[in-house]
Every structure is written in C-alpha cells, then in structure tokens.
Amino acid sequence: MEKLDIVLYPESGLREVCKPIPEMNDEIDKLIDDMFYTMYDAPGIGLAAPQVAVQERLIVLDISETKDQPIALINPEIIRSAGEITWEEGCLSIPGIYAKVKRPSDIIVRGMDRDGKMIEMEANELLAVCIQHEIDHLNGKLFIDHLSGLKRTRALQKFRKSMEEQEQ
C-alpha cells in the first residue's frame, strides 16, 4: 500500500465535480487500499478521491474506534434522507478547522462496493454525517460551504494563518 498526498484547500481539484467510475478493476481496488492507508495514517474517518487528486466518484470511511470496519463506496448517491443532526466536522483537506454543520441524521445511500456489487446501506448519526461529507467532496463542495458567510470567513482566516505559521 502507498500513502497518498492529501490535497489541501484551496486546491482547485477540491471544487470539481468528479466523474463516475464505469466498473470495478484492479486500478480502483489498489486506489481503495491506498486511500484507506492514507486515511488511517492521517488520521481520519473518511476520505474522498478528489482529496488525493483523483477526480473519480469514490469514498472510503471507517468511523469505528478500532479502525476495523472499512467501507468503500463507488459512485455513491443518497437516495433518501430524513431528520436533522448538527455535528462538529473537520476535514483532512482543511486541517485544524472544525465547525458545527447541520445535515440529515438518517440516510440511505446506494453505490457499488469493492466487489463491484450494487448495494444500499442505511446510515445514521456519525456514519450518515461522514458519508454526506465525503459525497459533498465528489460534488466539489466542502463542509465550510455549509457555514454562514461570517463563520466560513473566520474559519478560512484561521486556516490560512495556521498554514503560514507552518511555512515559517
């Protein structure tokens, strides 16, 4: 497995809508392994392909404490959502920034698993939040886009300042 470089904001690829993956193959299987390795190393609970400079519709996640419940979804789409939850989110592409985001609390997502089979999965609370966050990446959207203008401006100022300090 290979650790991939995580793309940081404001890289333009984070704002692109990703293209669907036509079929499962060895290249996608290796990308899934590399993305899991990168996500666990970061450490994070979710990672979308555009965060590693691949403009394809693929997400990986694992919200378990023991990091032994990996989920990979190819071409995921939310087919039903209900309820509402506010969760403090962060992003590996905007390190050090956290903000409360309101999203549906219960979802059903459809996608292809790494065996190439179409699956539907119910998710709620943290798993639902994580799936929605990662699918947003596939559509060129970041969690900060869910914030008010003022909160987004403050978050990005804080991020830029921390990046400048790291460069020194």
C-alpha positions as CSV (number, residue, x, y, z in Angstrom):
1,M,0.0,0.0,0.0
2,E,1.1,3.5,-0.7
3,K,0.5,6.6,1.3
4,L,-1.0,9.3,-1.0
5,D,-0.6,13.0,-0.7
6,I,-3.7,14.8,0.7
7,V,-4.7,17.8,-1.4
8,L,-5.2,20.9,0.8
9,Y,-7.6,23.8,0.4
10,P,-7.7,25.9,-1.9
11,E,-6.5,23.4,-4.5
12,S,-8.9,23.7,-7.5
13,G,-9.5,20.0,-7.8
14,L,-11.4,20.1,-4.5
15,R,-14.1,22.2,-6.3
16,E,-14.5,19.9,-9.3
17,V,-17.5,17.5,-9.8
18,C,-16.0,14.0,-10.1
19,K,-16.7,11.6,-12.9
20,P,-18.4,8.2,-12.3
21,I,-16.3,5.1,-12.3
22,P,-17.7,2.8,-15.0
23,E,-16.6,-0.5,-13.5
24,M,-14.5,-2.1,-10.7
25,N,-11.0,-3.0,-11.8
26,D,-7.5,-3.6,-10.3
27,E,-6.6,0.0,-10.5
28,I,-9.6,1.1,-8.5
29,D,-9.0,-1.8,-6.0
30,K,-5.5,-0.5,-5.4
31,L,-6.7,3.1,-5.1
32,I,-9.2,1.9,-2.4
33,D,-6.3,0.2,-0.4
34,D,-4.1,3.3,-0.8
35,M,-6.9,5.6,0.3
36,F,-7.6,3.5,3.4
37,Y,-3.9,3.5,4.2
38,T,-3.8,7.3,3.8
39,M,-7.0,7.9,5.8
40,Y,-5.9,5.8,8.7
41,D,-2.4,7.4,8.7
42,A,-3.8,11.0,8.7
43,P,-5.7,10.0,11.0
44,G,-9.2,10.5,9.7
45,I,-12.6,8.7,9.5
46,G,-13.3,9.5,5.8
47,L,-11.6,10.3,2.6
48,A,-12.8,11.1,-0.9
49,A,-10.9,10.5,-4.1
50,P,-10.5,14.2,-5.0
51,Q,-8.7,14.7,-1.7
52,V,-5.9,12.6,-3.2
53,A,-6.1,14.3,-6.6
54,V,-8.2,11.6,-8.3
55,Q,-11.4,13.1,-9.9
56,E,-13.5,10.0,-9.6
57,R,-16.6,9.1,-7.5
58,L,-15.0,7.0,-4.7
59,I,-15.1,7.4,-1.0
60,V,-13.7,5.4,1.9
61,L,-14.6,5.6,5.6
62,D,-14.3,3.9,8.9
63,I,-15.9,5.5,11.9
64,S,-15.1,2.6,14.3
65,E,-12.9,3.2,17.3
66,T,-10.8,0.1,16.4
67,K,-10.4,1.0,12.7
68,D,-11.6,-2.4,11.6
69,Q,-14.9,-1.6,9.8
70,P,-13.8,-0.1,6.5
71,I,-16.5,1.0,4.0
72,A,-15.7,1.8,0.3
73,L,-18.4,3.2,-1.9
74,I,-18.0,3.7,-5.7
75,N,-20.4,6.2,-7.3
76,P,-22.3,6.7,-4.1
77,E,-25.6,8.6,-4.1
78,I,-28.0,9.4,-1.3
79,I,-31.4,8.1,-2.3
80,R,-33.3,9.1,0.9
81,S,-32.7,11.4,3.8
82,A,-34.6,12.3,6.9
83,G,-34.2,14.0,10.3
84,E,-31.7,16.6,11.3
85,I,-28.4,16.5,13.2
86,T,-25.7,19.0,14.0
87,W,-22.2,17.6,14.2
88,E,-18.8,19.2,14.6
89,E,-17.0,18.4,11.4
90,G,-13.4,18.7,10.3
91,C,-11.6,17.8,7.0
92,L,-8.2,16.4,6.1
93,S,-8.0,18.9,3.3
94,I,-8.6,21.8,5.7
95,P,-6.6,20.6,8.8
96,G,-7.2,22.2,12.1
97,I,-10.5,23.7,11.2
98,Y,-13.7,22.4,12.9
99,A,-17.3,23.7,12.7
100,K,-20.8,22.6,13.5
101,V,-22.7,21.6,10.4
102,K,-26.4,20.7,10.1
103,R,-27.3,17.7,7.9
104,P,-29.9,15.0,7.7
105,S,-29.5,12.5,10.5
106,D,-30.7,9.4,8.6
107,I,-29.8,8.5,5.1
108,I,-30.0,5.6,2.6
109,V,-27.0,5.5,0.2
110,R,-26.6,3.5,-2.9
111,G,-23.3,2.6,-4.5
112,M,-21.0,-0.1,-5.7
113,D,-18.9,-2.0,-3.2
114,R,-15.3,-3.0,-3.9
115,D,-16.6,-6.4,-5.3
116,G,-18.5,-4.4,-8.0
117,K,-21.9,-5.2,-6.5
118,M,-24.6,-2.5,-6.2
119,I,-25.6,-2.1,-2.5
120,E,-27.9,0.1,-0.5
121,M,-26.9,1.0,3.1
122,E,-28.8,2.8,5.9
123,A,-26.7,5.1,8.0
124,N,-27.5,7.5,10.8
125,E,-25.7,10.0,13.1
126,L,-21.9,10.0,12.6
127,L,-21.9,7.5,9.7
128,A,-24.6,9.5,7.9
129,V,-22.7,12.7,8.5
130,C,-19.4,11.2,7.3
131,I,-21.0,9.7,4.1
132,Q,-22.6,13.1,3.3
133,H,-19.4,15.0,4.0
134,E,-17.5,12.7,1.6
135,I,-20.1,12.7,-1.1
136,D,-20.0,16.5,-0.9
137,H,-16.3,16.3,-1.9
138,L,-17.4,14.3,-5.0
139,N,-19.6,17.2,-6.0
140,G,-16.9,19.9,-5.4
141,K,-18.4,21.0,-2.1
142,L,-16.6,21.4,1.2
143,F,-18.0,21.3,4.7
144,I,-17.2,25.0,5.1
145,D,-19.7,25.7,2.3
146,H,-22.5,24.8,4.8
147,L,-21.4,27.6,7.2
148,S,-22.7,31.1,7.2
149,G,-20.6,33.6,5.4
150,L,-19.1,35.0,8.6
151,K,-18.3,31.6,10.1
152,R,-16.7,30.5,6.8
153,T,-14.6,33.6,6.6
154,R,-13.4,33.2,10.1
155,A,-12.6,29.5,9.6
156,L,-10.6,30.2,6.4
157,Q,-8.7,33.1,8.1
158,K,-7.7,30.7,10.9
159,F,-6.7,28.0,8.4
160,R,-4.6,30.5,6.3
161,K,-2.9,31.7,9.5
162,S,-2.0,28.2,10.6
163,M,-0.7,27.3,7.2
164,E,1.5,30.5,7.1
165,E,2.9,29.6,10.6
166,Q,3.7,26.1,9.4
167,E,5.7,27.5,6.5
168,Q,7.9,29.6,8.7
